[in-house]
């Protein structure tokens, strides 16, 4: 079944302010400059301070921790030669660890750990802040960050997907897949989580998603290239599939449990065991990177229309309503990169443009509702591994890196203000984090 690219206007997106975000903004409002401008150009960007004892432990976490009065959110930033860990509120350097080669960061889903793609392994990185449920409330703890020696082998480690409490790792070079309970090491890792393991046929740059009922949705390949998806039940039996998705890349989940997978001519929408093709408005309309939200039925995606471009610099994004499969394009005032897409705490779209601004999108209206100046204009490098400005959102705070100035900026998405900035000791590449 094919669906068209029109849509009916829906209700406006509400953006209530989370208490934690409001507190963060009040705490940091005076840290970034004179308060007279939201632009960091008018602010003094001070060097990020080092903690008294910067963690450098590589190996097994100590297991020692202290109880805190609130969450302890952390950030991790890769650079050539390693990864650093920061306090996400104070922007204090808490840890620095060596890594070899080009590395990537992937959330485990427990708001404590990340998996680092390094060489032919996924390596567990403990950021050190975590919460433990206790009856009707949580207890908050903090320990020093640790780059553990706990690794999963995978030829060309690729996507890591967290969905319905399961974390799934995909090895592009060998089709190896591992799935484990996302909360398995929340209290601290003394070994790797016990994982279910299997191999996908025809290894490719792929992705797999495990759902609450034990079923799996995975990309499948033709002649070594991703070209569709398959749904398997908890026993591993195929129940549905589609090969109508050339260049299958990326996935995202929306409120209600729907999944989308990008194609060179639209996307595949998965609801239960039903697969629906959603067409792009152009014959070649590639959606390769998506950002979903548990707070919104809409999925934000990139959108490219030139199949021959060495590096296309798109100025439109796609918005897909997973409730009816409709797709809409939103014009932006600038281009952006694959590390420019994020979602806010209330499901709003967040896009970091090459004009240096964060463009806020109301997906229900299909329009840009605000633009927040953060950094200077920039140009996307041709090689995708090269550092470029990147956005990462935790709750209602956006973190924007600027490799050219080695700066990191914190933006309160509700007020539209840059509330803190700091100069990093490294040239930042990827950024991710945990809420603690």
PyMOL commands that set and color helices and strands:
alter all, ss='L'
color gray80, all
select helices_A, chain A and resi 19-28+40-42
alter helices_A, ss='H'
color red, helices_A
select strands_A, chain A and resi 2-3+46-47+50-55+58-59+66-68+74-79+82-87+93-98+103-107+113-118+121-126+129-134+137-142+146-153+157-163+166-171+176-181+196-199+208-210+216-222+225-232+238-242+249-253+259-263+266-271+274-279+290-291+298-302+316-321+326-331+336-343+349-353+357-362+367-373+390-394+397-402+407-412+417-423+431-434
alter strands_A, ss='S'
color yellow, strands_A
deselect
rebuild
show_as cartoon
